[in-house]
Amino acid sequence: MSNRRRVSRITEDEAQELILKLQTLLPDSSSRCNSKVSASNILKETCNYIKKLQKEVDDLSDRLTQLASSGDITSIDADIIASLLHQ
């Protein structure tokens, strides 16, 4: 018996099901659910959407950091901001 681990293979049906789940998570996906969209396009859109969300998170983190260092907030606000930045 080989020491190599067996690689788990995903079936075409499982891949298609996962692609459809991704499509439902994308903004405005309800308007596209009835139309035929290629798996490649859904994966590209998903990657772009994740990049956009990451940029928004980074921007919000920067804004929270600026707010926390501005001194115009209460100690309770500062604690909330600090906890958000460390999540």
Residue, then its C-alpha position, 0 to 999 in steps of 0.5 A: m500500500s502506498n504512503r501517498r494520501r489519496v487526493s479527493r476529487i470533486t465531481e463536475d456536478e459538485a463543481q457546478e453546484l459550488i459555482l452556483k452557490l458562489q453566483t448567489l453570493l455576488p451582488d446583483s446575482s438575482s438578475r443573473c440566476n436565470s441566465k446562463v453565465s460561464a463558470s469562468n465568469i462567475l469565478k472572475e467576478t467572485c475574485n473581483y468582488i473579494k478584492k473589492l471587499q478587501k479594499e473596503v475593509d482596508d479603507l475602513s480600517d484606515r478610517l478607524t485608525q485615523l478616528a482613534s488617533s484624532g482624540d475626538i472620541t470617547s474612551i468607550d468609542a476608542d475601546i470599540i474601535a480597538s476591538l474592531l481593529h483587532q478582529 
